[in-house]
Amino acid sequence: MSNNMVDVTIHIDETINAEARERIQDELREMSGVMAASSHEEKPHLIVVEYDPERINSHRLLDTVTASGVHAQLIGL
């Protein structure tokens, strides 16, 4: 990975349980170029993803989240 790491916040519209949120985060972490994906119990609808923009882009991350069956948007760009 390069030294050029960035992060993006993904907002999930639906209320999902901790297990579903962890599955989404695991899928994101498995992607080439993703360093971390996390959320907090206080704001479970937000997932912060740290990634290498030279290897993957934020829209591909969003596509992975929405492929799990939820509606989501990128925020904080």
C-alpha positions, 0 to 999 in steps of 0.5 A: 500500500502507498503512504497516501491513505484517506478515509470516507464515511458511509451513511447507512439509511436503514437501522441494522443490527450489530451482526449485519454491520460487522458483516459489511465491515468485514466485506470492506476490510477484505477488499484490496486497498482497504486498511480499516472499516469501523463503526461505533454503537453510538452512531451505528448508521455510520461506517468509516473506511480508511483506504488507499485511493491508488488501489480502490475508490470510494464509489467501489466501497459504496457499491460494496455496502449497497450490494448487501441490501441497504441504502447508503451514501458517501458523506464528508467528501 
